[in-house]
Amino acid sequence: MLAIIKSGGKQYKVVQGDKVKVEKIEGVEGDKVVFETLFLGDEKSADLNPKTEVEGKIVSQTKDDKVWGMKHKAKKRYKMKFGHKQLRTEVEITKIAR
């Protein structure tokens, strides 16, 4: 069974047992989370407006690698380098209920 879930403004394709890294979700390791489902189906059938729950368990809370950026204004002697580490939550999909 395949499901498409929504978390943090992004969509993820998941099946039961997958581990997915999503934007930070409040909670600690071992907490249960429920996702909004946009699509549910398999090779034979599909449901675009499912009334299902996709449950997951938080595996870890981490940060991504640092991403560097730069601001620059031409002819004004202005340059600024900055970095950002995005917070991530790794979630294991435990149940896709129909």
Beta strands, then each sheet from edge to edge (+ up, - down):
strand 1: 2-7
strand 2: 10-15
strand 3: 19-23
strand 4: 32-41
strand 5: 46-47
strand 6: 53-63
strand 7: 67-73
strand 8: 78-84
strand 9: 87-97
sheet 1: 2+ 1- 4+ 5-
sheet 2: 2+ 1- 4+ 6- 9+ 3-
sheet 3: 7+ 8-
end
